[in-house]
Amino acid sequence: VQLQASGGGLVQAGGSLRLSCTFSGTNFGGHGMAWFRQAPGRERESIATISWGGGTKYYADSVKGRFTISRDNAKNMVYLQMNSLKPEDTAVYYCAAAGVPLYGQLPAARVDYWGKGTLVTVSS
């Protein structure tokens, strides 16, 4: 399995970005998917997860109401729509996969596959 995230960039506070992650491999539908982020000097944190079929989603309090995770099992894609961005959202964002259903937060230690990060910078 390989994951490739894209869509990062520079945006002004209040703006929006949409991150995409391509899952290359078999059995995408059998993996719970997640987005993590890591800001400079901080630990990597789980910010959003989505279950196999997309029916269950989890959001960290820091992004709840502003970010939306979704997946397209026909295209092996997972997305993160980020609205109302704040400077504190500046981080490297990572796509992750775990071979479990995922009905809540995903600890980094339970991630099976990581993608390379994409940098999101939010200017004030």
Disulfide bonds with the S-S distance in Angstrom:
Cys21-Cys95 2.04
